[in-house]
Amino acid sequence: MRPSTCIRSVGFFLLLLSAAGCSPLRQPPPAKAFYLLDIQPESQPQRLSPAVCFRVRPMSVQSPFSGTSLIYRTSETAYQRDYYNQFLVPGDQQIGEALAAWLPAVGVVLCPDTATEDQTERLILEPHLEALYADFRNPDSPSAYVRLRFAITAHDRSCRCSRILLNESFEAAVDVPSNPTAEQIVEATSQAVAEAFGQFHSALESLFP
């Protein structure tokens, strides 16, 4: 049956679909599933003692890891988006929110919203999500992989000077079963983010013992 004979009117088209139709979609598409990360860093980390407050920038995200789709790496250069298994909220936003809650828990003082731009000294924290995917390059041992980069800059307006205290990436990979479910991937991703936070905490300890 040619398309021109299939679509003559809306009513006739719907009748054809209900009877045996000529649509290529013989079965309804799979329902989408949505997930949230459950990031649980170390429950009682060593508290830090920075002398000044931190102003935290919004987390940036590197393409192709933006958006809500789970992403699978299948080769050195190929990534695939899973349009049926997605984050309810983009991964970079979830990690940014978890970071904002985690920093005060480890002793980092956040600059109040009322802090003026001419404050004598402050630290600027710029978080970047560099990678967030399930790694299937080796199908026999897949993993959830996360890489975060944190840049900390000290600004002192009294001398109109600044210095970079930290600009480092932290990565973690958590194994998943050889044929994982989306839920297992999200759970392992949450653990990988928590491990990257732990590495960042160690770097902070060296800056603010």
Disulfide bonds with the S-S distance in Angstrom:
Cys6-Cys22 1.72
Cys53-Cys111 2.03
Cys159-Cys161 1.86
